Structure formats: structure tokens, C-alpha cells
Amino acid sequence: MKKHLLLVCLLVLAIMPAWAQQAKYVFYFIGDGMGVNQVNGTEAYRAELEGRIGTTPLLFASFPYGTMVTTYSGTNGVTDSAASGTALATGIKTKNGVIGMQADQQTPVSSVAVKAKEAGMRVGIATSVSVDHATPASFYAHVPDRNNYYDIGKDLPRTGFDFYAGSDFLNPVNNKAKEEGTLYEQCEKAGYTIARGYKDYRKKSKLASKMILFQSEEASRRDRNSIPYAIDREKNDLALADITRAGINFLSKDNDKGFFLMVEGGKIDWACHANDAATAFEEVIDFDNAIRVAYEFYEQHPDETLIVITADHETGGIALGTGAYAQNLQVLKYQRMSVNKLSAQLNELRRKTANKVTWEMAQKALKQHFGLFGDVKPNERQEARLRRTFESTFLNQEPALDESEYQKDERLATVAKEILNEIAMVGWTSGGHSNGYVPVFAIGVGAEQFCHRIDNTEIPAKIAEAAGLKLK
């Protein structure tokens, strides 16, 4: 009888489904604006840098499970980051512009991060843009309008997660309610230690019970909206890999019940809004480097960790090829800064010359920073277009600016970018979002759930199931 019972027990154990083991550590990476072609283009670009046609895989795109994801919102065929962020956080379709609420703009919905916190897990929300931007906010805030940055910021300490990181708050002061104090003061009152930069984090984190990591005050004075693009990064700038490393380090303290960490690569989207291919590919590579930090943790805890990578939507409608059966992506290596930084360089040239910039000066800048007229030879038509743009926007004239979603750029910088894209054979259909599929990749406990085409609302539900949480 005992032998029969033992055999039954062994049989039951043998046929138990894989999902019976729960993920103790959950990493949720969201590449804002990162559609299928942003990933494929980056891998093809890396291969061309090695002198061959094909792909050099990114780490995350090499994970064993992956599929395609639909992204439409509850009210629009093309989603914005608020509705898509809410879908990825809560499993609910909502109206464009709404964060953490149903489409009625009144009923709040809880995110998978909140459910993880309620289950006793430590929770972190991190991004390369401001911590109150749409995607990170979708995991902790409930507002009817994504532009209510101060109200979003107030929800951050109320939700009480253990770790937050980003460039800064966009609107830390409400002049109509000064008695509330700044968002920094509200966070400190709620028990948060605020660190400015990775070195400052290392100094303060051991004694902190809850932590917010921002870039340095100097960096925020330059641009509080985001940390710099990877292609523009300087020595002391905060990087997404630093943010991820800090998140793992902090959440690993007292983690008997594990942790949940969401990390957004927010500036892939910004580069794609600006149709800046070189900068976008470098942002995807930088995103992969942050994921590599999490993967190192996974290698130490392979039977307890789940890593999921996806995107909230595709941005720009990028096309890899513009008619000829060829690509020339390797030419993008000569672009040494974002179009936005080139714009700043041209503006500085105006200042230094009292707005008396010559064509030779402009050519030198384009050669130095974008490779044009040097390693990259524009044809006669392209050179004539650059010259016409210079003559119509410089020569003692006020700057002509082209505006994309998150930046304003000198027209000459914009045209230089367009010509470099043309030479690289990269096309764009818009400066906005598209309804293109986005990918999802996964590795670890519960990763096998991500192998059939799904909707974005299914992703947090699958993560919750893998971690033993109830999302609804």
C-alpha cells in the first residue's frame, strides 16, 4: 500500500505543470516606442558594423520565448503611452490620455505592481524619463489626464512603493496649494530618501527605508524631462543600466518575499518621434545593456526569476529599406550625437559668432558631428538641399525650428538627419505612434506563457500568474 502511495505521489509531482513554481523576482522592461522594426533595425545595424549582412542579436531578443502584441487602446486604433501604459500595468483597456483608470476617467484600477506590494513583495518603478511620465505613472497613479504631472507626483508617495527612479519630477511645485509643500517635501515626509546620481545613491541607500533616485541637480537644470540620450551621454550622466543596478540593489534588501521591478527605456520613443534612426538604435542598445544587468541577476537565481520585455506601442512607422533591395545602416555610425544635440551645437555656433555663421562653419559642424562632407558623401541634390536650408535659416536670421513630440530642433539639423537616414535607407511614415505590432520576449519562471500572439492587456495577467498574484 505504501509503495502504491509513493508511486502516486511521484506521478503527481511528475505531471505538475511548470507554472506551479512561482516567480519570486520579476523584471518588467518596457521599451517605449519599440516596435518590431526598432529591434530588427538595431540588430541589422550591429551586423553591418561588423561588416556583414544579417543580424547581431540583442540579448533580450535572444530569450527563448517571444511573440507579437497588439496595442490599440479602449477608444483609439492607435494608442498613446497613457492608455498603453495602463494596459501593460493593469490589464485594462482605457481611453487615450488616461492613467490608471477605466475609460470613464473616474474608476481607478490597480496595477500588477500594486498587487505585488500587497503580497509583500518589494516594488520598484524606474525610467529614463521623468518619473511622472505616462508609462511609469501607470503603475502607481490614477489621474484622468496624463498631463496632470503634479497630481501624478502626489500619488507616488501615497502608493508607497520601495524604489522609484527617473530624471526628476516635471512639476514639483503647485503654486495654488503651497501649503502642501513641494513633491520633494511630500516624499521626504513619507519616508523617502532622495539621491541625486548613482554615487549619491551608493552613499545613501544603506540607511534608507524607501528610495528615490534622480539625476544630479545640475543635469535637471539642463533638462529635467529625461536623462541624456545614450549617444549624447557624458561621464557623470545617469544611465539606465545604473538605474537598473540601483533598483536591484535596493529591492534585494530584506527580500524574503521577492521583488517586482519595472524599468522603462523611455527615450527610444523620443528618438523615434524625432525620426532619428541612429539615436533610436543606440537607445535600443542601451535598453539591452540595462536588461543585461537584470540577466546577470537571473543567472544567479534562474529558478526564481522572470524577465519580460515588451513595448507600449511603435513610434514613427520606421521602415528598413526605402525601395532599393539594400540597406546601408552602417553609415549611421558617423552620427556622433542626437539631432537634438546637433541643434544645440548649431545654436551655440550662432551665439559665438553673434549670428554670423558661414556656410564653411556649418559644413565643419555637420562633418564633425554627423560625418557629412567627410566619411559620408551627400550627392549633389542632398548637398544643394543642405545649402538651401542654411541660406534660408542662417545668415543673420532667427533660428527656424522643427518641432517633434519632445524636442525642437534647428532646421539644418533636421535636414542633416533626414539626409543621413536617406543614405542609410531608413524610412519613416510619421512623427507619431502607429498601430504596428510590438514584440514581447521572456525568460525564466512562467516565460512559456509568452509564445502565442497576445494583446497588451494579457501581459500583466501572465506576469501576475507567474508570480502567484491575483491581478483582478
Buried (B, 14 or more C-beta within 10 A) or exposed (E): EEEEEEEEEEEEEEEEEEBEBBBBBBBBBBBBBBBBBBBBBBBBBBBBEEEEEEBBBBBBBEBEBBBEBBBBBBBBEBBBBBBBBBBBBBBBBBBBBBBBBBBEBEEEBBBBBBBBBEBEBBBBBBBBBBBBBBBBBBBBBBBBBBBBBBBBBBBBBEBBBBBBBBBBBBBBBBEEEEEEBBBBEBBBEEEBBBBBBBEBBEEBBEEBEBBBBBBBEEBBEEBBBBBBBBBBBEEEBBBBBBBBBBBBBBBEBEBEEBBBBBBBBBBBBBBBBBBBBBBBBBBBBBBBBBBBBBBEBBEEBEEBBBBBBBBBBBBBBBBBEBEEEEBBBBBBBBBBBBBBBBBBBBBEBBEEEEBEBEEEBBBBBBBBBBBBBEEBEBEEEBBEBBBEBBEEBBEEEEBBBBEBBBBEBBBBBBBBBBBBBBBBBBBBEBBBBBBBBBBBBBBBBBBBBBEEEBBBBBBBBBBBBBBBBEBE
